[in-house]
Amino acid sequence: MQLSDSIAPILKEKHGLICSVSPSDSVYDAVAMMAEKQVGALLVVFEGRLVGILSERDYARKVILMGRSSKTTPVAEIMTSPVIFVSPEHSVGECMEIITKRRIRHLPVMDGNKLVGVVSIGDLVNWMLSAQRETIRHLEAYITGSHT
């Protein structure tokens, strides 16, 4: 496991889970879905195309702080668009760099024109921790001579 590994195995582990809403859905319904699914962002899909992303940050900054009503505000008015996305071939390191530079927490993954998943900063950090544990295990086995 290296930072140069593609994110495809991370996506496979998530079993293609994609939580999405329509641009016309109310922000209230979207936030309720986030709570139900225990996710920090939803992809906004219209006629099968990725048109935006809605995060908890969007809600806090564009609804709460602006004094809007989440029940009457459509997702389209506060979603982030255009969406920064990656492909399954992107490496873990590249995704970490994008997330860090763009100050975002979720990256939709597109395979051509098809939405195939989303990776979060949590997914990437968990992958890195797993890689570190594996490296430590190999080094301990080498040092103790228990490797074969």
KOLKOLRO-583889 format. One record per atom (N, C-alpha, C): residue in three letters; residue number from 1; x, y, z. Coordinates in steps of 0.001 Angstrom, whole numbers, padded with zeros to 6 digits. Example, Ala and Ser with C-alpha at 12.3 -4.5 7.8 and 13.67 -1.06 7.14 Angstrom:
// residues 2
{residuo->ALA	num->1	x->013190	y->-005690	z->007800}
{residuo->ALA	num->1	x->012300	y->-004500	z->007800}
{residuo->ALA	num->1	x->013200	y->-003300	z->007800}
{residuo->SER	num->2	x->012850	y->-002250	z->007080}
{residuo->SER	num->2	x->013670	y->-001060	z->007140}
{residuo->SER	num->2	x->012900	y->000030	z->007870}
// end
This chain:
// residues 148
{residuo->MET	num->1	x->000840	y->-001181	z->000000}
{residuo->MET	num->1	x->000000	y->000000	z->000000}
{residuo->MET	num->1	x->000884	y->001243	z->000000}
{residuo->GLN	num->2	x->000711	y->002056	z->-001024}
{residuo->GLN	num->2	x->001498	y->003273	z->-001143}
{residuo->GLN	num->2	x->000594	y->004429	z->-001557}
{residuo->LEU	num->3	x->001093	y->005642	z->-001348}
{residuo->LEU	num->3	x->000324	y->006823	z->-001746}
{residuo->LEU	num->3	x->000083	y->006857	z->-003250}
{residuo->SER	num->4	x->000915	y->006139	z->-003995}
{residuo->SER	num->4	x->000761	y->006106	z->-005446}
{residuo->SER	num->4	x->-000302	y->005101	z->-005899}
{residuo->ASP	num->5	x->-000854	y->004306	z->-004965}
{residuo->ASP	num->5	x->-001918	y->003361	z->-005306}
{residuo->ASP	num->5	x->-003180	y->004110	z->-005709}
{residuo->SER	num->6	x->-003938	y->003529	z->-006626}
{residuo->SER	num->6	x->-005174	y->004173	z->-007064}
{residuo->SER	num->6	x->-006240	y->004072	z->-005973}
{residuo->ILE	num->7	x->-007253	y->004900	z->-006109}
{residuo->ILE	num->7	x->-008340	y->004897	z->-005125}
{residuo->ILE	num->7	x->-009381	y->003820	z->-005430}
{residuo->ALA	num->8	x->-009197	y->003071	z->-006513}
{residuo->ALA	num->8	x->-010165	y->002031	z->-006887}
{residuo->ALA	num->8	x->-010468	y->001060	z->-005740}
{residuo->PRO	num->9	x->-009458	y->000572	z->-004988}
{residuo->PRO	num->9	x->-009776	y->-000335	z->-003878}
{residuo->PRO	num->9	x->-010616	y->000327	z->-002771}
{residuo->ILE	num->10	x->-010424	y->001606	z->-002559}
{residuo->ILE	num->10	x->-011231	y->002323	z->-001563}
{residuo->ILE	num->10	x->-012688	y->002334	z->-002014}
{residuo->LEU	num->11	x->-012905	y->002610	z->-003309}
{residuo->LEU	num->11	x->-014269	y->002615	z->-003852}
{residuo->LEU	num->11	x->-014909	y->001241	z->-003752}
{residuo->LYS	num->12	x->-014131	y->000211	z->-004054}
{residuo->LYS	num->12	x->-014651	y->-001161	z->-003998}
{residuo->LYS	num->12	x->-015106	y->-001506	z->-002582}
{residuo->GLU	num->13	x->-014336	y->-001071	z->-001596}
{residuo->GLU	num->13	x->-014668	y->-001324	z->-000197}
{residuo->GLU	num->13	x->-015981	y->-000641	z->000201}
{residuo->LYS	num->14	x->-016300	y->000478	z->-000456}
{residuo->LYS	num->14	x->-017525	y->001220	z->-000137}
{residuo->LYS	num->14	x->-018741	y->000666	z->-000871}
{residuo->HIS	num->15	x->-018546	y->-000337	z->-001730}
{residuo->HIS	num->15	x->-019623	y->-001028	z->-002438}
{residuo->HIS	num->15	x->-020488	y->-000096	z->-003278}
{residuo->GLY	num->16	x->-019881	y->000952	z->-003852}
{residuo->GLY	num->16	x->-020616	y->001847	z->-004743}
{residuo->GLY	num->16	x->-021677	y->002690	z->-004081}
{residuo->LEU	num->17	x->-021570	y->002876	z->-002769}
{residuo->LEU	num->17	x->-022557	y->003680	z->-002047}
{residuo->LEU	num->17	x->-022487	y->005139	z->-002502}
{residuo->ILE	num->18	x->-023591	y->005632	z->-003036}
{residuo->ILE	num->18	x->-023690	y->007019	z->-003481}
{residuo->ILE	num->18	x->-024981	y->007603	z->-002916}
{residuo->CYS	num->19	x->-024855	y->008616	z->-002102}
{residuo->CYS	num->19	x->-026024	y->009304	z->-001554}
{residuo->CYS	num->19	x->-026218	y->010582	z->-002360}
{residuo->SER	num->20	x->-027412	y->010731	z->-002939}
{residuo->SER	num->20	x->-027632	y->011893	z->-003798}
{residuo->SER	num->20	x->-029021	y->012478	z->-003602}
{residuo->VAL	num->21	x->-029151	y->013727	z->-004042}
{residuo->VAL	num->21	x->-030412	y->014452	z->-004038}
{residuo->VAL	num->21	x->-030568	y->015147	z->-005384}
{residuo->SER	num->22	x->-031750	y->015665	z->-005609}
{residuo->SER	num->22	x->-032054	y->016426	z->-006812}
{residuo->SER	num->22	x->-031868	y->017919	z->-006500}
{residuo->PRO	num->23	x->-031534	y->018714	z->-007505}
{residuo->PRO	num->23	x->-031395	y->020159	z->-007264}
{residuo->PRO	num->23	x->-032677	y->020807	z->-006756}
{residuo->SER	num->24	x->-033822	y->020211	z->-007054}
{residuo->SER	num->24	x->-035100	y->020800	z->-006632}
{residuo->SER	num->24	x->-035522	y->020369	z->-005228}
{residuo->ASP	num->25	x->-034840	y->019398	z->-004638}
{residuo->ASP	num->25	x->-035164	y->018975	z->-003273}
{residuo->ASP	num->25	x->-034903	y->020128	z->-002305}
{residuo->SER	num->26	x->-035639	y->020132	z->-001206}
{residuo->SER	num->26	x->-035403	y->021179	z->-000206}
{residuo->SER	num->26	x->-034115	y->020884	z->000555}
{residuo->VAL	num->27	x->-033473	y->021929	z->001011}
{residuo->VAL	num->27	x->-032264	y->021778	z->001820}
{residuo->VAL	num->27	x->-032596	y->020990	z->003087}
{residuo->TYR	num->28	x->-033777	y->021200	z->003632}
{residuo->TYR	num->28	x->-034198	y->020473	z->004839}
{residuo->TYR	num->28	x->-034170	y->018963	z->004593}
{residuo->ASP	num->29	x->-034770	y->018533	z->003479}
{residuo->ASP	num->29	x->-034797	y->017105	z->003155}
{residuo->ASP	num->29	x->-033378	y->016568	z->002935}
{residuo->ALA	num->30	x->-032540	y->017376	z->002313}
{residuo->ALA	num->30	x->-031154	y->016964	z->002077}
{residuo->ALA	num->30	x->-030397	y->016793	z->003394}
{residuo->VAL	num->31	x->-030554	y->017738	z->004302}
{residuo->VAL	num->31	x->-029870	y->017649	z->005604}
{residuo->VAL	num->31	x->-030410	y->016462	z->006395}
{residuo->ALA	num->32	x->-031701	y->016210	z->006296}
{residuo->ALA	num->32	x->-032286	y->015039	z->006966}
{residuo->ALA	num->32	x->-031676	y->013749	z->006414}
{residuo->MET	num->33	x->-031459	y->013698	z->005098}
{residuo->MET	num->33	x->-030833	y->012517	z->004496}
{residuo->MET	num->33	x->-029390	y->012369	z->004969}
{residuo->MET	num->34	x->-028668	y->013482	z->005056}
{residuo->MET	num->34	x->-027291	y->013425	z->005561}
{residuo->MET	num->34	x->-027263	y->012815	z->006958}
{residuo->ALA	num->35	x->-028199	y->013240	z->007799}
{residuo->ALA	num->35	x->-028261	y->012721	z->009167}
{residuo->ALA	num->35	x->-028607	y->011233	z->009163}
{residuo->GLU	num->36	x->-029565	y->010860	z->008351}
{residuo->GLU	num->36	x->-029994	y->009458	z->008279}
{residuo->GLU	num->36	x->-028863	y->008556	z->007780}
{residuo->LYS	num->37	x->-028162	y->009000	z->006743}
{residuo->LYS	num->37	x->-027101	y->008194	z->006136}
{residuo->LYS	num->37	x->-025754	y->008367	z->006839}
{residuo->GLN	num->38	x->-025702	y->009318	z->007778}
{residuo->GLN	num->38	x->-024469	y->009631	z->008524}
{residuo->GLN	num->38	x->-023326	y->009994	z->007576}
{residuo->VAL	num->39	x->-023622	y->010941	z->006676}
{residuo->VAL	num->39	x->-022629	y->011451	z->005733}
{residuo->VAL	num->39	x->-022559	y->012971	z->005849}
{residuo->GLY	num->40	x->-021443	y->013541	z->005425}
{residuo->GLY	num->40	x->-021247	y->014975	z->005520}
{residuo->GLY	num->40	x->-021524	y->015729	z->004238}
{residuo->ALA	num->41	x->-021862	y->014995	z->003170}
{residuo->ALA	num->41	x->-022147	y->015644	z->001888}
{residuo->ALA	num->41	x->-023005	y->014720	z->001037}
{residuo->LEU	num->42	x->-023763	y->015333	z->000142}
{residuo->LEU	num->42	x->-024580	y->014601	z->-000821}
{residuo->LEU	num->42	x->-024246	y->015087	z->-002220}
{residuo->LEU	num->43	x->-024228	y->014169	z->-003154}
{residuo->LEU	num->43	x->-024035	y->014555	z->-004541}
{residuo->LEU	num->43	x->-025380	y->015018	z->-005085}
{residuo->VAL	num->44	x->-025347	y->016022	z->-005925}
{residuo->VAL	num->44	x->-026576	y->016555	z->-006521}
{residuo->VAL	num->44	x->-026615	y->016069	z->-007969}
{residuo->VAL	num->45	x->-027632	y->015274	z->-008274}
{residuo->VAL	num->45	x->-027731	y->014627	z->-009580}
{residuo->VAL	num->45	x->-029035	y->015051	z->-010248}
{residuo->PHE	num->46	x->-028926	y->015434	z->-011525}
{residuo->PHE	num->46	x->-030088	y->015827	z->-012314}
{residuo->PHE	num->46	x->-030032	y->015102	z->-013647}
{residuo->GLU	num->47	x->-031092	y->014364	z->-013962}
{residuo->GLU	num->47	x->-031181	y->013588	z->-015205}
{residuo->GLU	num->47	x->-029937	y->012723	z->-015411}
{residuo->GLY	num->48	x->-029488	y->012098	z->-014331}
{residuo->GLY	num->48	x->-028356	y->011180	z->-014401}
{residuo->GLY	num->48	x->-026984	y->011829	z->-014442}
{residuo->ARG	num->49	x->-026931	y->013149	z->-014362}
{residuo->ARG	num->49	x->-025648	y->013856	z->-014419}
{residuo->ARG	num->49	x->-025332	y->014502	z->-013080}
{residuo->LEU	num->50	x->-024064	y->014482	z->-012718}
{residuo->LEU	num->50	x->-023589	y->015156	z->-011513}
{residuo->LEU	num->50	x->-023556	y->016656	z->-011789}
{residuo->VAL	num->51	x->-024358	y->017424	z->-011034}
{residuo->VAL	num->51	x->-024434	y->018865	z->-011275}
{residuo->VAL	num->51	x->-023945	y->019687	z->-010084}
{residuo->GLY	num->52	x->-023736	y->019035	z->-008940}
{residuo->GLY	num->52	x->-023287	y->019776	z->-007770}
{residuo->GLY	num->52	x->-023016	y->018843	z->-006605}
{residuo->ILE	num->53	x->-022592	y->019452	z->-005518}
{residuo->ILE	num->53	x->-022395	y->018734	z->-004265}
{residuo->ILE	num->53	x->-022888	y->019646	z->-003152}
{residuo->LEU	num->54	x->-023534	y->019047	z->-002171}
{residuo->LEU	num->54	x->-024060	y->019800	z->-001040}
{residuo->LEU	num->54	x->-023409	y->019264	z->000224}
{residuo->SER	num->55	x->-022727	y->020134	z->000943}
{residuo->SER	num->55	x->-022039	y->019714	z->002166}
{residuo->SER	num->55	x->-022644	y->020405	z->003383}
{residuo->GLU	num->56	x->-022281	y->019883	z->004543}
{residuo->GLU	num->56	x->-022700	y->020524	z->005783}
{residuo->GLU	num->56	x->-022186	y->021957	z->005829}
{residuo->ARG	num->57	x->-021022	y->022180	z->005269}
{residuo->ARG	num->57	x->-020443	y->023526	z->005213}
{residuo->ARG	num->57	x->-021313	y->024454	z->004380}
{residuo->ASP	num->58	x->-021812	y->023961	z->003233}
{residuo->ASP	num->58	x->-022726	y->024764	z->002408}
{residuo->ASP	num->58	x->-023959	y->025160	z->003221}
{residuo->TYR	num->59	x->-024499	y->024199	z->003952}
{residuo->TYR	num->59	x->-025685	y->024453	z->004771}
{residuo->TYR	num->59	x->-025403	y->025519	z->005827}
{residuo->ALA	num->60	x->-024303	y->025353	z->006541}
{residuo->ALA	num->60	x->-023973	y->026298	z->007619}
{residuo->ALA	num->60	x->-023743	y->027710	z->007090}
{residuo->ARG	num->61	x->-023039	y->027818	z->005990}
{residuo->ARG	num->61	x->-022671	y->029142	z->005464}
{residuo->ARG	num->61	x->-023740	y->029801	z->004610}
{residuo->LYS	num->62	x->-024510	y->029006	z->003889}
{residuo->LYS	num->62	x->-025435	y->029578	z->002920}
{residuo->LYS	num->62	x->-026897	y->029541	z->003350}
{residuo->VAL	num->63	x->-027194	y->028842	z->004422}
{residuo->VAL	num->63	x->-028565	y->028824	z->004933}
{residuo->VAL	num->63	x->-028594	y->029454	z->006315}
{residuo->ILE	num->64	x->-027932	y->028838	z->007254}
{residuo->ILE	num->64	x->-027978	y->029321	z->008640}
{residuo->ILE	num->64	x->-027472	y->030754	z->008747}
{residuo->LEU	num->65	x->-026266	y->031016	z->008253}
{residuo->LEU	num->65	x->-025681	y->032352	z->008403}
{residuo->LEU	num->65	x->-026363	y->033414	z->007552}
{residuo->MET	num->66	x->-027076	y->032994	z->006519}
{residuo->MET	num->66	x->-027773	y->033946	z->005652}
{residuo->MET	num->66	x->-029239	y->034117	z->006050}
{residuo->GLY	num->67	x->-029656	y->033416	z->007095}
{residuo->GLY	num->67	x->-031024	y->033556	z->007577}
{residuo->GLY	num->67	x->-032076	y->032960	z->006663}
{residuo->ARG	num->68	x->-031703	y->032000	z->005835}
{residuo->ARG	num->68	x->-032657	y->031352	z->004938}
{residuo->ARG	num->68	x->-033420	y->030249	z->005669}
{residuo->SER	num->69	x->-034497	y->029821	z->005068}
{residuo->SER	num->69	x->-035270	y->028695	z->005591}
{residuo->SER	num->69	x->-034863	y->027429	z->004850}
{residuo->SER	num->70	x->-034455	y->026419	z->005597}
{residuo->SER	num->70	x->-034035	y->025177	z->004954}
{residuo->SER	num->70	x->-035221	y->024440	z->004323}
{residuo->LYS	num->71	x->-036437	y->024708	z->004792}
{residuo->LYS	num->71	x->-037610	y->024017	z->004244}
{residuo->LYS	num->71	x->-038058	y->024602	z->002907}
{residuo->THR	num->72	x->-037721	y->025870	z->002657}
{residuo->THR	num->72	x->-038163	y->026493	z->001399}
{residuo->THR	num->72	x->-037026	y->026749	z->000424}
{residuo->THR	num->73	x->-035785	y->026541	z->000839}
{residuo->THR	num->73	x->-034653	y->026772	z->-000054}
{residuo->THR	num->73	x->-034332	y->025485	z->-000816}
{residuo->PRO	num->74	x->-034315	y->025547	z->-002159}
{residuo->PRO	num->74	x->-033941	y->024351	z->-002921}
{residuo->PRO	num->74	x->-032426	y->024142	z->-002890}
{residuo->VAL	num->75	x->-032031	y->022894	z->-002977}
{residuo->VAL	num->75	x->-030617	y->022522	z->-002980}
{residuo->VAL	num->75	x->-029846	y->023308	z->-004050}
{residuo->ALA	num->76	x->-030448	y->023512	z->-005215}
{residuo->ALA	num->76	x->-029780	y->024198	z->-006332}
{residuo->ALA	num->76	x->-029248	y->025568	z->-005934}
{residuo->GLU	num->77	x->-029905	y->026239	z->-004978}
{residuo->GLU	num->77	x->-029496	y->027598	z->-004594}
{residuo->GLU	num->77	x->-028249	y->027630	z->-003723}
{residuo->ILE	num->78	x->-027910	y->026521	z->-003088}
{residuo->ILE	num->78	x->-026749	y->026565	z->-002183}
{residuo->ILE	num->78	x->-025674	y->025528	z->-002495}
{residuo->MET	num->79	x->-025930	y->024636	z->-003456}
{residuo->MET	num->79	x->-024953	y->023591	z->-003766}
{residuo->MET	num->79	x->-023686	y->024207	z->-004356}
{residuo->THR	num->80	x->-022598	y->023483	z->-004241}
{residuo->THR	num->80	x->-021345	y->023888	z->-004855}
{residuo->THR	num->80	x->-021296	y->023305	z->-006263}
{residuo->SER	num->81	x->-021067	y->024187	z->-007229}
{residuo->SER	num->81	x->-021001	y->023777	z->-008629}
{residuo->SER	num->81	x->-020135	y->024793	z->-009373}
{residuo->PRO	num->82	x->-019289	y->024372	z->-010298}
{residuo->PRO	num->82	x->-019047	y->023009	z->-010740}
{residuo->PRO	num->82	x->-018332	y->022184	z->-009669}
{residuo->VAL	num->83	x->-018400	y->020875	z->-009841}
{residuo->VAL	num->83	x->-017866	y->019939	z->-008865}
{residuo->VAL	num->83	x->-016447	y->019529	z->-009234}
{residuo->ILE	num->84	x->-015577	y->019534	z->-008248}
{residuo->ILE	num->84	x->-014233	y->018992	z->-008421}
{residuo->ILE	num->84	x->-014364	y->017485	z->-008253}
{residuo->PHE	num->85	x->-013878	y->016715	z->-009229}
{residuo->PHE	num->85	x->-014004	y->015265	z->-009155}
{residuo->PHE	num->85	x->-012713	y->014602	z->-009623}
{residuo->VAL	num->86	x->-012622	y->013306	z->-009384}
{residuo->VAL	num->86	x->-011460	y->012515	z->-009792}
{residuo->VAL	num->86	x->-011953	y->011262	z->-010501}
{residuo->SER	num->87	x->-011004	y->010479	z->-011016}
{residuo->SER	num->87	x->-011322	y->009192	z->-011638}
{residuo->SER	num->87	x->-010808	y->008076	z->-010740}
{residuo->PRO	num->88	x->-011244	y->006837	z->-010962}
{residuo->PRO	num->88	x->-010752	y->005725	z->-010145}
{residuo->PRO	num->88	x->-009240	y->005528	z->-010258}
{residuo->GLU	num->89	x->-008643	y->006039	z->-011328}
{residuo->GLU	num->89	x->-007206	y->005893	z->-011525}
{residuo->GLU	num->89	x->-006384	y->006893	z->-010709}
{residuo->HIS	num->90	x->-007011	y->007920	z->-010188}
{residuo->HIS	num->90	x->-006280	y->008877	z->-009357}
{residuo->HIS	num->90	x->-005684	y->008147	z->-008157}
{residuo->SER	num->91	x->-004520	y->008589	z->-007742}
{residuo->SER	num->91	x->-003867	y->007955	z->-006594}
{residuo->SER	num->91	x->-004376	y->008560	z->-005288}
{residuo->VAL	num->92	x->-004136	y->007827	z->-004221}
{residuo->VAL	num->92	x->-004482	y->008318	z->-002893}
{residuo->VAL	num->92	x->-003774	y->009646	z->-002643}
{residuo->GLY	num->93	x->-002502	y->009714	z->-002994}
{residuo->GLY	num->93	x->-001724	y->010941	z->-002810}
{residuo->GLY	num->93	x->-002285	y->012116	z->-003588}
{residuo->GLU	num->94	x->-002670	y->011873	z->-004840}
{residuo->GLU	num->94	x->-003256	y->012944	z->-005651}
{residuo->GLU	num->94	x->-004560	y->013444	z->-005027}
{residuo->CYS	num->95	x->-005382	y->012521	z->-004551}
{residuo->CYS	num->95	x->-006648	y->012908	z->-003929}
{residuo->CYS	num->95	x->-006410	y->013699	z->-002649}
{residuo->MET	num->96	x->-005435	y->013272	z->-001855}
{residuo->MET	num->96	x->-005103	y->014017	z->-000631}
{residuo->MET	num->96	x->-004652	y->015432	z->-000978}
{residuo->GLU	num->97	x->-003870	y->015557	z->-002033}
{residuo->GLU	num->97	x->-003392	y->016873	z->-002453}
{residuo->GLU	num->97	x->-004549	y->017770	z->-002904}
{residuo->ILE	num->98	x->-005472	y->017217	z->-003679}
{residuo->ILE	num->98	x->-006635	y->017988	z->-004141}
{residuo->ILE	num->98	x->-007474	y->018437	z->-002950}
{residuo->ILE	num->99	x->-007754	y->017522	z->-002048}
{residuo->ILE	num->99	x->-008575	y->017832	z->-000877}
{residuo->ILE	num->99	x->-007914	y->018918	z->-000022}
{residuo->THR	num->100	x->-006615	y->018819	z->000147}
{residuo->THR	num->100	x->-005884	y->019788	z->000963}
{residuo->THR	num->100	x->-005845	y->021159	z->000295}
{residuo->LYS	num->101	x->-005475	y->021195	z->-000982}
{residuo->LYS	num->101	x->-005360	y->022477	z->-001692}
{residuo->LYS	num->101	x->-006702	y->023166	z->-001873}
{residuo->ARG	num->102	x->-007750	y->022393	z->-002151}
{residuo->ARG	num->102	x->-009070	y->022971	z->-002411}
{residuo->ARG	num->102	x->-009895	y->023171	z->-001147}
{residuo->ARG	num->103	x->-009385	y->022651	z->-000024}
{residuo->ARG	num->103	x->-010073	y->022769	z->001270}
{residuo->ARG	num->103	x->-011488	y->022191	z->001211}
{residuo->ILE	num->104	x->-011544	y->020959	z->000671}
{residuo->ILE	num->104	x->-012810	y->020242	z->000580}
{residuo->ILE	num->104	x->-012664	y->018909	z->001314}
{residuo->ARG	num->105	x->-013767	y->018238	z->001526}
{residuo->ARG	num->105	x->-013725	y->016975	z->002275}
{residuo->ARG	num->105	x->-014238	y->015783	z->001489}
{residuo->HIS	num->106	x->-014836	y->016027	z->000335}
{residuo->HIS	num->106	x->-015425	y->014939	z->-000453}
{residuo->HIS	num->106	x->-015079	y->015107	z->-001926}
{residuo->LEU	num->107	x->-014719	y->013994	z->-002562}
{residuo->LEU	num->107	x->-014401	y->013991	z->-003987}
{residuo->LEU	num->107	x->-015266	y->012963	z->-004710}
{residuo->PRO	num->108	x->-016196	y->013419	z->-005537}
{residuo->PRO	num->108	x->-016919	y->012470	z->-006372}
{residuo->PRO	num->108	x->-015936	y->011786	z->-007331}
{residuo->VAL	num->109	x->-016245	y->010554	z->-007690}
{residuo->VAL	num->109	x->-015384	y->009792	z->-008591}
{residuo->VAL	num->109	x->-016180	y->009470	z->-009849}
{residuo->MET	num->110	x->-015643	y->009902	z->-010980}
{residuo->MET	num->110	x->-016289	y->009702	z->-012272}
{residuo->MET	num->110	x->-015430	y->008763	z->-013122}
{residuo->ASP	num->111	x->-016083	y->007807	z->-013763}
{residuo->ASP	num->111	x->-015418	y->006942	z->-014736}
{residuo->ASP	num->111	x->-015997	y->007323	z->-016077}
{residuo->GLY	num->112	x->-015303	y->008216	z->-016774}
{residuo->GLY	num->112	x->-015868	y->008808	z->-017984}
{residuo->GLY	num->112	x->-017001	y->009727	z->-017576}
{residuo->ASN	num->113	x->-018200	y->009467	z->-018095}
{residuo->ASN	num->113	x->-019380	y->010264	z->-017733}
{residuo->ASN	num->113	x->-020209	y->009615	z->-016635}
{residuo->LYS	num->114	x->-019738	y->008494	z->-016104}
{residuo->LYS	num->114	x->-020516	y->007747	z->-015110}
{residuo->LYS	num->114	x->-020010	y->008025	z->-013703}
{residuo->LEU	num->115	x->-020937	y->008389	z->-012837}
{residuo->LEU	num->115	x->-020636	y->008592	z->-011418}
{residuo->LEU	num->115	x->-020499	y->007220	z->-010772}
{residuo->VAL	num->116	x->-019318	y->006933	z->-010181}
{residuo->VAL	num->116	x->-019088	y->005598	z->-009624}
{residuo->VAL	num->116	x->-018895	y->005592	z->-008108}
{residuo->GLY	num->117	x->-018822	y->006771	z->-007493}
{residuo->GLY	num->117	x->-018669	y->006806	z->-006047}
{residuo->GLY	num->117	x->-018185	y->008149	z->-005559}
{residuo->VAL	num->118	x->-017801	y->008154	z->-004299}
{residuo->VAL	num->118	x->-017253	y->009352	z->-003673}
{residuo->VAL	num->118	x->-016249	y->008901	z->-002621}
{residuo->VAL	num->119	x->-015138	y->009618	z->-002539}
{residuo->VAL	num->119	x->-014176	y->009353	z->-001466}
{residuo->VAL	num->119	x->-014101	y->010595	z->-000595}
{residuo->SER	num->120	x->-014024	y->010353	z->000693}
{residuo->SER	num->120	x->-013945	y->011454	z->001650}
{residuo->SER	num->120	x->-012544	y->011513	z->002238}
{residuo->ILE	num->121	x->-012260	y->012603	z->002898}
{residuo->ILE	num->121	x->-010976	y->012719	z->003576}
{residuo->ILE	num->121	x->-010842	y->011601	z->004618}
{residuo->GLY	num->122	x->-011948	y->011222	z->005244}
{residuo->GLY	num->122	x->-011923	y->010124	z->006209}
{residuo->GLY	num->122	x->-011534	y->008806	z->005562}
{residuo->ASP	num->123	x->-012053	y->008545	z->004357}
{residuo->ASP	num->123	x->-011695	y->007320	z->003636}
{residuo->ASP	num->123	x->-010196	y->007285	z->003355}
{residuo->LEU	num->124	x->-009651	y->008425	z->002926}
{residuo->LEU	num->124	x->-008232	y->008493	z->002582}
{residuo->LEU	num->124	x->-007348	y->008356	z->003819}
{residuo->VAL	num->125	x->-007735	y->009005	z->004913}
{residuo->VAL	num->125	x->-006967	y->008897	z->006153}
{residuo->VAL	num->125	x->-007010	y->007465	z->006671}
{residuo->ASN	num->126	x->-008179	y->006829	z->006643}
{residuo->ASN	num->126	x->-008274	y->005432	z->007077}
{residuo->ASN	num->126	x->-007398	y->004527	z->006232}
{residuo->TRP	num->127	x->-007353	y->004760	z->004917}
{residuo->TRP	num->127	x->-006492	y->003979	z->004034}
{residuo->TRP	num->127	x->-005030	y->004165	z->004434}
{residuo->MET	num->128	x->-004639	y->005417	z->004702}
{residuo->MET	num->128	x->-003252	y->005693	z->005081}
{residuo->MET	num->128	x->-002904	y->005030	z->006418}
{residuo->LEU	num->129	x->-003816	y->005060	z->007380}
{residuo->LEU	num->129	x->-003564	y->004407	z->008667}
{residuo->LEU	num->129	x->-003419	y->002902	z->008494}
{residuo->SER	num->130	x->-004236	y->002324	z->007649}
{residuo->SER	num->130	x->-004142	y->000894	z->007366}
{residuo->SER	num->130	x->-002802	y->000563	z->006710}
{residuo->ALA	num->131	x->-002373	y->001416	z->005782}
{residuo->ALA	num->131	x->-001082	y->001209	z->005125}
{residuo->ALA	num->131	x->000061	y->001290	z->006134}
{residuo->GLN	num->132	x->-000022	y->002238	z->007058}
{residuo->GLN	num->132	x->001014	y->002356	z->008089}
{residuo->GLN	num->132	x->001046	y->001124	z->008983}
{residuo->ARG	num->133	x->-000118	y->000638	z->009382}
{residuo->ARG	num->133	x->-000178	y->-000562	z->010224}
{residuo->ARG	num->133	x->000450	y->-001755	z->009508}
{residuo->GLU	num->134	x->000162	y->-001875	z->008202}
{residuo->GLU	num->134	x->000720	y->-002976	z->007413}
{residuo->GLU	num->134	x->002244	y->-002863	z->007333}
{residuo->THR	num->135	x->002751	y->-001671	z->007126}
{residuo->THR	num->135	x->004201	y->-001456	z->007072}
{residuo->THR	num->135	x->004841	y->-001809	z->008408}
{residuo->ILE	num->136	x->004244	y->-001373	z->009491}
{residuo->ILE	num->136	x->004773	y->-001673	z->010832}
{residuo->ILE	num->136	x->004782	y->-003180	z->011072}
{residuo->ARG	num->137	x->003705	y->-003841	z->010676}
{residuo->ARG	num->137	x->003625	y->-005294	z->010854}
{residuo->ARG	num->137	x->004734	y->-005997	z->010085}
{residuo->HIS	num->138	x->004983	y->-005563	z->008844}
{residuo->HIS	num->138	x->006058	y->-006156	z->008031}
{residuo->HIS	num->138	x->007427	y->-005891	z->008646}
{residuo->LEU	num->139	x->007644	y->-004680	z->009123}
{residuo->LEU	num->139	x->008928	y->-004344	z->009725}
{residuo->LEU	num->139	x->009162	y->-005143	z->011019}
{residuo->GLU	num->140	x->008115	y->-005278	z->011825}
{residuo->GLU	num->140	x->008245	y->-006068	z->013056}
{residuo->GLU	num->140	x->008567	y->-007525	z->012740}
{residuo->ALA	num->141	x->007906	y->-008063	z->011731}
{residuo->ALA	num->141	x->008166	y->-009445	z->011323}
{residuo->ALA	num->141	x->009601	y->-009590	z->010809}
{residuo->TYR	num->142	x->010074	y->-008615	z->010079}
{residuo->TYR	num->142	x->011449	y->-008658	z->009566}
{residuo->TYR	num->142	x->012466	y->-008578	z->010714}
{residuo->ILE	num->143	x->012234	y->-007654	z->011630}
{residuo->ILE	num->143	x->013160	y->-007461	z->012757}
{residuo->ILE	num->143	x->013209	y->-008686	z->013654}
{residuo->THR	num->144	x->012071	y->-009294	z->013908}
{residuo->THR	num->144	x->012025	y->-010447	z->014811}
{residuo->THR	num->144	x->012359	y->-011746	z->014082}
{residuo->GLY	num->145	x->012494	y->-011667	z->012767}
{residuo->GLY	num->145	x->012845	y->-012868	z->012005}
{residuo->GLY	num->145	x->011678	y->-013806	z->011798}
{residuo->SER	num->146	x->010466	y->-013328	z->012024}
{residuo->SER	num->146	x->009299	y->-014205	z->011870}
{residuo->SER	num->146	x->008687	y->-014145	z->010476}
{residuo->HIS	num->147	x->009343	y->-013416	z->009572}
{residuo->HIS	num->147	x->008829	y->-013357	z->008199}
{residuo->HIS	num->147	x->009302	y->-014596	z->007434}
{residuo->THR	num->148	x->008494	y->-015037	z->006526}
{residuo->THR	num->148	x->008887	y->-016185	z->005701}
{residuo->THR	num->148	x->008495	y->-015970	z->004271}
// end
